[in-house]
Amino acid sequence: MITAGNVSIRVEVLDTPTGKAILDALPIQSGAQTWGEEVYFSTPVSVEREQGAREVVEPGEIAYWPDGDAIAIGFGRTPISQGDETRLASPCNIWGRSLDDVKALASVQPGDAITVAKA
């Protein structure tokens, strides 16, 4: 479960090295940052870029950004998107899928408290 400001998103964790590393680090507390229609936040997790990491994601995919040791949740266009795609800053590991509408994250403001914890 990811709680950001007054928004809570249930997450299905994928069976990947990054998914395991995130689970092992729980609970994670951080502060929100935004970049276009993306919320991201720092984590104590540090893992390498996995094979299959990508910049363009589908809203609802939960990503880990190896270049910044951060979780990134894109829900629309970012400043580098082309067309209607959701493009993150650099290739990210997909480690989870949201079970809720990530567009609710549009209400999250920079500095809002974020918690990642087991439901």
N, C-alpha and C positions, 0 to 999 in steps of 0.2 A: 504494500500500500504506500502510495506517495501522497503526502498531504502538503499542499503549497498554499499559503494564505488560507482562504476559506474553501478551497477545492480539494477533494480527495479523489484519487484515481486508483482503482484496483488494478494490479499488474499480474499477468501470467508470466512467470520467469521461465525462460528457455533453457534447455540443457546445453549450455555453452560454458567455456572457461570463464568468460566475463560474468555470466549469470551466477556461477558458483562463487566467484570472488565477491560479487555484490552481496549475495546472501550471507557469506561468511563475515562481512563487515557490518551487518545490521546490528543495531539501528544506526542510521546515518542522519546527522543534523547539519544543515547548511543554510545559506541565504540565497534567495533567488536572484538570478540575473536574467535579463531578456535581450533578445537580438531578433528584431522583427517579430514574427509569430513563432518564436521558440523560447522556451524556458530552459535554462541550464544552471547547474550548480556544482560546486566542487565536492569531491569525495575523498576519503582516505585510501581509496582503491587505486592501484597502479598496475595496469596490465598492458601487454603489447597489443598492437593492432592484429586482429584475427584475419585469417583468409576469408574473403567475402565481405570485409568491411566496406562501407559505401557512404558517399556523401548525400545522395538523394534517397530520402526515406518516405514512407507512407505515413500520414498522420495516424497515430496509434502505436507505431513502433517506438519502443523505448531504447535509446542508444547510449553508448558510453563513448566519450570522446578521449581517445588515448593521448592526444596532444596536450590536453588540459586537465587530465585526471578528473573528468566531470561527466555527469549524466546530462544528456541533452534530449529534450522532448520537443520535437517540431510539430506544430499543428497547423501550419500554413506557410506563407511565403517568408523568406528571410531576405536580407539585403542582397544576397548573391543568387537568389532563385532566378531561374529562366522560365518564363511563362508561369504556370500555376503550380510548379513543383515545389516541394519542401526540400531545400538544399542546405545541409549543415556545412560548417566551416571547412571541414576536411573529413576524410573517411572515418567512420565510426563503427564500433561493434554493436550489432543489434542483439540485445540480451533479454528483451521482454516485449510483451504486447499489452496494451491497455485494454481493460474490459469495460471501460467507460469512455465517454466522449472527451477527448483531449482538448477540444475547442474551448472547454470551460476554463482552460488555463489562460485564456485571453485576459481574465480579470487579475492575474497575478502581477504584482508590481515588484520592481527591483528592491531587494532587501527583505522581502517577505520571508518568514521562516519556512523552511522545508524540512520535512521529516520523511525518511524512508524506513519502514518497519514492517515486520511480518504482521499480517492481518489477524 
